[in-house]
Amino acid sequence: MFKKEMFKNKNASQNLMEYSILYHTIIPFILSALAVVLITIVAERYGTKTGGVIGTLPSTIVIAFLFIALDKGTEFASESVAVVPVEMGINLVFLLLFTLLASRKILVALAGSLLGWTALTIVIFYSNLTSIVVSLALFALCFVVTFILLDKGKKITSQTSTEVHYTPLKLLSRSLIAGTVIAIAVSFSNVGVILSGIFSVFPAIFLSTMLISMREHGPQFAGAMAKGMIYGSPSVVSYAVAIYFLYPLAGILVGTIVSFLIGVVVTLVLFLLRKKIS
């Protein structure tokens, strides 16, 4: 009898470990790799405005909060998502800093933008922000300021298509960069109410997209890519706000589906309006 219990416990532990590896590593790696490859290819073929809008369609945040809700419940997920809009605003500051430092070495741009992101994130963490309204207001402020600084201050203009010869090695390297960064970030996305919200929108896709853009096309293209992703960021925020209200009311399945559809609608609106920005 004791041996049977030991065997059952061993199987349960093994299943839990397999589930954890699937959630924390494999799914985020595959999704993020596909997302970044899609963003960069779309931007290279159709311009940075289109790439930025398509690239900010809710993707990893959907998986992160789906598993957070399954693991900790809808109330925990709803509380965690309150910090997402302001953290998304900090991600826009990350893009701004990367662009401002992009004329220097890529390591300087990376270090400076990550230091800025870390400093602002620490402030948010210790503020214990729980109001979705305040969070949204701070996102709106970051959105307006970062976009204007790039558009009017730095006079970053959107880039049109650029010729790129795609090889399996090039696509593989893009996938590995994106997948590795995001798999690490998602590993920390289930460790407390505020931290779960913060790490669910860690700027991993932004980071890997900027690194690839800088490495392959230079600072001008990277800046245009940043501007495009800033413009497209409301789609992720709309998804976050939707699950904040819908998870407790409608449950995980309906809440996720309806919230994603809302994110898609916002993305379509931004896509249709993209020609109005320079």
GIQUI-V548205 format. One record per residue. NEAR is the number of other ideal C-beta (glycine too) atoms within 10 Angstrom. Layout:
near: (NEAR & NEAR)
This chain:
near: (5 & 6 & 7 & 8 & 9 & 10 & 10 & 10 & 10 & 10 & 10 & 10 & 10 & 10 & 10 & 10 & 10 & 11 & 13 & 14 & 11 & 12 & 21 & 18 & 17 & 13 & 18 & 28 & 20 & 15 & 21 & 26 & 22 & 14 & 24 & 27 & 21 & 15 & 32 & 25 & 16 & 19 & 30 & 23 & 15 & 13 & 18 & 32 & 26 & 20 & 28 & 28 & 27 & 21 & 26 & 27 & 22 & 24 & 23 & 24 & 24 & 19 & 21 & 29 & 31 & 18 & 22 & 26 & 23 & 14 & 14 & 16 & 14 & 20 & 12 & 17 & 28 & 22 & 20 & 29 & 31 & 22 & 31 & 29 & 30 & 30 & 29 & 24 & 26 & 23 & 29 & 25 & 20 & 26 & 29 & 24 & 21 & 30 & 27 & 20 & 19 & 25 & 12 & 11 & 11 & 16 & 9 & 13 & 22 & 18 & 13 & 17 & 26 & 15 & 12 & 18 & 22 & 12 & 11 & 18 & 21 & 11 & 12 & 19 & 16 & 9 & 12 & 9 & 19 & 12 & 12 & 20 & 10 & 15 & 26 & 20 & 14 & 20 & 25 & 15 & 13 & 23 & 19 & 13 & 15 & 24 & 20 & 11 & 17 & 24 & 17 & 10 & 12 & 16 & 9 & 24 & 15 & 22 & 22 & 13 & 14 & 13 & 6 & 13 & 5 & 13 & 9 & 7 & 8 & 15 & 14 & 12 & 14 & 23 & 19 & 13 & 20 & 29 & 24 & 17 & 22 & 29 & 21 & 16 & 22 & 25 & 15 & 15 & 25 & 22 & 11 & 14 & 20 & 21 & 16 & 24 & 29 & 24 & 22 & 27 & 28 & 23 & 25 & 25 & 26 & 27 & 24 & 26 & 29 & 26 & 20 & 23 & 27 & 22 & 13 & 16 & 19 & 12 & 20 & 16 & 18 & 27 & 28 & 25 & 32 & 31 & 28 & 31 & 26 & 27 & 23 & 24 & 28 & 21 & 23 & 27 & 26 & 20 & 27 & 28 & 23 & 21 & 31 & 23 & 15 & 20 & 26 & 15 & 10 & 16 & 12 & 18 & 10 & 12 & 24 & 22 & 12 & 15 & 26 & 18 & 12 & 18 & 26 & 15 & 12 & 22 & 22 & 13 & 14 & 22 & 16 & 10 & 12 & 18 & 9 & 7 & 15 & 11)
